């Protein structure tokens, strides 16, 4: 992934919640390296979606989504 960066020196930590693999890769491969230039360290995490439950659609209902965030 290129250069190593000491995130402890970063002024800002940004946590991004993503819905799936593509969004997670975008954050990891594109946003994180770009924002490190501005002393912003980015973490990403996928949340539970209907797709993972073998249902169609995106994020599950608010209650389950809230539990994932908390």
Backbone torsions as a table, in degrees:
resi	resn	phi	psi	omega
1	UNK	NA	14.2	177.1
2	UNK	93.6	-143.8	-173.4
3	UNK	-71.3	148.2	173.9
4	UNK	-84.1	145.9	-179.1
5	UNK	-135.2	135.2	177.0
6	UNK	-84.2	98.6	-175.1
7	UNK	-64.9	-19.4	179.5
8	UNK	-65.5	-24.8	176.9
9	UNK	-81.1	-15.2	-177.9
10	UNK	-64.6	144.9	-179.4
11	UNK	-80.4	-29.1	-174.4
12	UNK	-129.8	136.3	170.7
13	UNK	-109.9	125.9	-178.2
14	UNK	-116.3	121.8	177.1
15	UNK	-102.6	125.2	-179.7
16	UNK	-117.1	129.2	176.3
17	UNK	-96.4	124.8	-178.3
18	UNK	-116.8	158.9	-176.7
19	UNK	-88.5	-30.7	-175.2
20	UNK	-154.1	-172.8	-176.3
21	UNK	-61.8	-44.0	-177.5
22	UNK	-61.9	-44.4	179.4
23	UNK	-65.6	-40.8	179.1
24	UNK	-62.6	-43.0	178.8
25	UNK	-65.7	-38.7	178.0
26	UNK	-59.6	-46.0	180.0
27	UNK	-63.9	-46.0	-176.9
28	UNK	-67.7	-44.2	-173.3
29	UNK	-87.1	-30.0	-174.6
30	UNK	-109.8	-58.0	-174.4
31	UNK	-68.0	-46.8	-176.1
32	UNK	-57.4	-52.9	-179.6
33	UNK	-61.3	-37.7	180.0
34	UNK	-66.2	-47.1	-176.0
35	UNK	-72.5	-22.2	175.5
36	UNK	-61.4	-29.0	176.8
37	UNK	-63.8	-19.5	-179.5
38	UNK	-110.4	21.0	-179.8
39	UNK	59.4	37.6	175.2
40	UNK	-116.5	120.3	178.4
41	UNK	-98.1	128.1	-174.3
42	UNK	-110.7	130.1	171.4
43	UNK	-114.6	145.3	176.1
44	UNK	-130.7	152.9	-178.4
45	UNK	-149.6	136.4	178.4
46	UNK	-85.9	146.8	177.2
47	UNK	-109.3	163.7	177.7
48	UNK	-67.1	132.4	178.4
49	UNK	-125.9	165.9	175.8
50	UNK	-58.7	-34.6	-178.2
51	UNK	-59.1	-38.3	179.6
52	UNK	-70.6	-19.6	178.1
53	UNK	-94.1	13.1	-179.3
54	UNK	64.3	32.2	174.5
55	UNK	-117.3	161.0	177.3
56	UNK	-81.5	151.8	173.4
57	UNK	111.5	-177.3	-175.9
58	UNK	-95.6	-127.3	-175.0
59	UNK	-65.7	144.3	178.6
60	UNK	-68.9	-176.3	-179.9
61	UNK	-57.6	164.0	-174.2
62	UNK	-58.3	-42.2	-177.1
63	UNK	-59.9	-45.7	179.2
64	UNK	-69.4	-37.8	177.7
65	UNK	-63.6	-42.2	178.4
66	UNK	-60.1	-42.2	178.0
67	UNK	-61.4	-39.1	177.8
68	UNK	-62.7	-41.6	-178.3
69	UNK	-69.6	-40.3	-178.4
70	UNK	-71.4	NA	NA
